[in-house]
Amino acid sequence: WRFAQKMGFSGFDYQNVSEVYDEHCRLTKNTNIDISGLSHRRLREEGSFQWPVTFEDHPGTKRLFTDHQFYTLSGKAQFNTPVNIINRSEPTDKTHPLILMTGRIRDQWHTMTRSGKVNKLNTHVPEPFLEISHFDAIERNLKNGDLAVIKNLRGEVRVKVRVSMDIKSGVVFLPMHWGKILNQDFPRANNLTQALIDPVSKQPDYKFSAVQVVKYR
């Protein structure tokens, strides 16, 4: 708003950022993101809230839709499910018995072109890894920190393993962030993924690739 004022535009008669936020909150009234009961003062004094927060003393909403009223014309939930659901993901087999999931870690974004340049963010997870279940690791003679090869018919990846009790046996997880932009081909998740997409949503099938994991020798 300060830029707008300096440029001579009208309608930006705010005195501080709190007034800007107050207007934003008022605009959400009676919408599905109603935070009309919030203000900078409440956030400063009371901390964070889960929306909706519909009036000034509203405590926030721990769980949505407990009143069974949904944001539709009828007030009822609407489920738009396809008539025929066919799993087109690559099947596992004896040669490639594990399901590879790719995804994010907390402090990085996409291929790290920006977030990868922030030293503080890099301290959380400084290097790529493969999360593997305790049972699958034992079966492959892998210990925490061992270098492993993840491979299938499309390519391979070499990273250290993180042995975990939090991931299901038969599934492994590889972060997507490290890759060619950083001149790092060994940890590049897309060495293993395929070009398959969902026929309806066009979402790429990056959460289900058949792989094998072996100890690097």
C-alpha positions as CSV (number, residue, x, y, z in Angstrom):
1,W,0.0,0.0,0.0
2,R,3.0,2.3,0.6
3,F,4.0,2.0,-3.0
4,A,0.4,2.7,-4.2
5,Q,0.3,5.8,-2.0
6,K,3.7,7.1,-3.3
7,M,2.4,6.5,-6.9
8,G,-0.7,8.6,-6.2
9,F,-3.3,5.9,-6.3
10,S,-6.5,6.3,-4.2
11,G,-8.1,3.6,-2.1
12,F,-4.9,2.7,-0.1
13,D,-5.5,4.8,2.9
14,Y,-4.1,2.3,5.4
15,Q,-2.0,3.5,8.4
16,N,-0.3,0.2,9.1
17,V,-0.2,-3.5,8.1
18,S,-2.8,-4.4,10.7
19,E,-5.4,-2.4,8.8
20,V,-4.5,-4.2,5.6
21,Y,-4.9,-7.5,7.4
22,D,-8.2,-6.4,9.0
23,E,-9.7,-5.7,5.5
24,H,-8.5,-9.1,4.3
25,C,-10.2,-10.8,7.2
26,R,-13.5,-8.9,6.6
27,L,-13.5,-10.0,3.0
28,T,-13.6,-13.6,4.1
29,K,-16.9,-13.3,6.0
30,N,-19.3,-16.1,5.2
31,T,-16.9,-17.9,2.9
32,N,-15.3,-21.3,3.3
33,I,-12.2,-19.6,4.7
34,D,-13.9,-17.3,7.1
35,I,-11.3,-15.6,9.4
36,S,-13.4,-12.5,10.0
37,G,-12.8,-12.9,13.8
38,L,-9.0,-12.6,13.5
39,S,-6.7,-9.6,13.8
40,H,-3.0,-8.9,14.2
41,R,-3.7,-8.3,17.9
42,R,-5.3,-11.7,18.4
43,L,-2.5,-13.4,16.5
44,R,0.1,-11.6,18.5
45,E,-1.6,-12.2,21.9
46,E,-3.1,-15.6,21.4
47,G,-1.0,-17.3,18.8
48,S,-2.1,-19.3,15.8
49,F,-5.7,-20.4,15.0
50,Q,-7.3,-23.0,12.8
51,W,-10.0,-21.5,10.6
52,P,-12.9,-20.8,10.4
53,V,-12.7,-18.0,13.1
54,T,-16.0,-16.3,12.5
55,F,-16.3,-13.7,15.3
56,E,-13.9,-11.8,17.6
57,D,-13.9,-14.2,20.5
58,H,-14.1,-17.3,18.4
59,P,-11.5,-19.9,19.6
60,G,-10.9,-21.4,16.2
61,T,-12.2,-24.6,14.7
62,K,-10.4,-27.9,15.8
63,R,-12.3,-30.0,13.2
64,L,-14.3,-29.0,10.1
65,F,-17.8,-30.3,9.3
66,T,-18.7,-31.8,12.6
67,D,-22.1,-30.2,12.1
68,H,-22.4,-32.1,8.8
69,Q,-22.8,-28.9,6.9
70,F,-20.6,-28.6,3.8
71,Y,-19.7,-25.7,1.5
72,T,-22.2,-26.7,-1.3
73,L,-25.6,-25.4,-2.3
74,S,-27.4,-28.3,-0.6
75,G,-25.1,-28.3,2.4
76,K,-24.4,-32.0,1.7
77,A,-21.0,-33.5,0.9
78,Q,-20.4,-34.3,-2.8
79,F,-18.2,-37.1,-3.9
80,N,-17.2,-37.1,-7.6
81,T,-15.8,-40.5,-8.1
82,P,-15.0,-42.0,-11.5
83,V,-17.3,-44.8,-12.7
84,N,-14.4,-47.1,-13.5
85,I,-11.1,-46.8,-11.5
86,I,-8.3,-48.8,-13.1
87,N,-4.9,-48.9,-11.5
88,R,-2.4,-48.2,-14.3
89,S,0.6,-48.0,-12.1
90,E,3.6,-50.1,-12.8
91,P,3.2,-53.5,-11.0
92,T,5.9,-54.9,-8.8
93,D,7.5,-58.3,-9.5
94,K,10.2,-60.6,-8.2
95,T,12.9,-58.5,-9.9
96,H,11.6,-55.1,-8.7
97,P,9.5,-55.9,-5.5
98,L,9.5,-52.5,-3.9
99,I,7.2,-49.5,-4.4
100,L,9.2,-46.3,-4.8
101,M,7.4,-43.1,-3.6
102,T,9.0,-39.7,-4.4
103,G,8.1,-36.5,-2.6
104,R,9.2,-33.5,-0.6
105,I,11.1,-32.9,2.6
106,R,10.2,-30.1,5.0
107,D,12.7,-27.3,4.0
108,Q,13.1,-27.7,0.2
109,W,11.0,-26.8,-2.8
110,H,11.0,-28.5,-6.2
111,T,14.5,-28.7,-7.5
112,M,16.1,-26.4,-4.9
113,T,16.9,-23.6,-7.4
114,R,16.1,-21.1,-4.6
115,S,15.7,-23.0,-1.4
116,G,18.9,-24.9,-2.0
117,K,20.8,-21.6,-1.8
118,V,19.7,-21.0,1.8
119,N,22.3,-22.4,4.2
120,K,19.8,-22.6,7.1
121,L,17.4,-24.7,5.1
122,N,20.2,-27.1,4.0
123,T,21.1,-27.9,7.6
124,H,17.8,-29.8,8.1
125,V,18.5,-32.5,5.5
126,P,21.9,-31.8,3.9
127,E,22.0,-34.7,1.5
128,P,19.7,-37.0,-0.4
129,F,18.6,-40.3,1.2
130,L,16.4,-43.3,0.8
131,E,14.0,-44.1,3.6
132,I,13.5,-47.9,3.9
133,S,11.8,-50.0,6.4
134,H,13.7,-51.9,9.1
135,F,12.5,-55.2,7.7
136,D,13.5,-54.5,4.1
137,A,16.9,-53.2,5.2
138,I,17.6,-56.4,7.1
139,E,16.7,-58.5,4.1
140,R,19.2,-56.5,2.0
141,N,22.0,-56.4,4.7
142,L,21.6,-52.6,4.9
143,K,22.4,-50.5,7.9
144,N,21.6,-46.9,8.6
145,G,24.0,-44.7,6.5
146,D,25.0,-47.4,4.0
147,L,25.2,-46.5,0.4
148,A,22.6,-48.2,-1.7
149,V,21.6,-48.5,-5.3
150,I,18.0,-48.1,-6.2
151,K,17.3,-49.4,-9.7
152,N,14.7,-50.4,-12.3
153,L,14.5,-50.8,-16.1
154,R,14.7,-47.0,-16.5
155,G,17.8,-46.2,-14.5
156,E,19.4,-46.1,-11.1
157,V,20.0,-43.8,-8.1
158,R,22.8,-44.1,-5.5
159,V,22.1,-42.6,-2.0
160,K,22.6,-43.4,1.6
161,V,19.8,-45.2,3.4
162,R,17.7,-44.2,6.4
163,V,16.4,-47.2,8.1
164,S,13.0,-46.4,9.6
165,M,10.2,-48.0,11.6
166,D,7.8,-45.3,10.2
167,I,7.6,-46.6,6.6
168,K,5.7,-49.6,5.5
169,S,7.6,-52.7,4.5
170,G,7.6,-53.0,0.7
171,V,7.7,-49.2,0.2
172,V,10.7,-46.9,0.0
173,F,10.8,-43.1,-0.2
174,L,13.2,-40.9,-2.1
175,P,13.1,-37.0,-2.0
176,M,12.6,-35.4,-5.4
177,H,14.7,-32.3,-4.9
178,W,18.2,-33.3,-6.0
179,G,18.8,-33.5,-9.7
180,K,20.3,-32.3,-12.9
181,I,19.9,-28.6,-12.1
182,L,22.3,-29.1,-9.3
183,N,24.6,-31.2,-11.5
184,Q,23.8,-34.3,-9.4
185,D,22.7,-37.3,-11.4
186,F,23.2,-40.1,-8.9
187,P,20.4,-38.9,-6.5
188,R,18.0,-37.8,-9.3
189,A,14.6,-39.3,-8.5
190,N,13.5,-39.0,-12.1
191,N,16.1,-41.6,-13.2
192,L,13.5,-44.1,-11.9
193,T,10.1,-42.5,-12.5
194,Q,8.0,-43.0,-15.6
195,A,6.0,-40.8,-18.0
196,L,2.7,-42.4,-17.0
197,I,-0.1,-39.9,-16.2
198,D,-3.6,-40.2,-14.8
199,P,-6.1,-40.1,-17.7
200,V,-8.5,-37.8,-15.9
201,S,-6.4,-35.5,-13.7
202,K,-3.2,-35.7,-15.8
203,Q,-1.3,-36.1,-12.6
204,P,2.0,-37.8,-13.2
205,D,2.5,-41.2,-11.5
206,Y,5.5,-40.3,-9.3
207,K,4.2,-42.1,-6.3
208,F,4.4,-45.7,-7.6
209,S,7.4,-47.0,-9.4
210,A,8.7,-50.6,-9.1
211,V,12.3,-50.8,-7.9
212,Q,14.9,-53.0,-6.3
213,V,17.3,-51.8,-3.6
214,V,20.7,-53.4,-3.2
215,K,23.8,-52.5,-1.2
216,Y,26.4,-50.6,-3.2
217,R,29.5,-52.6,-3.6
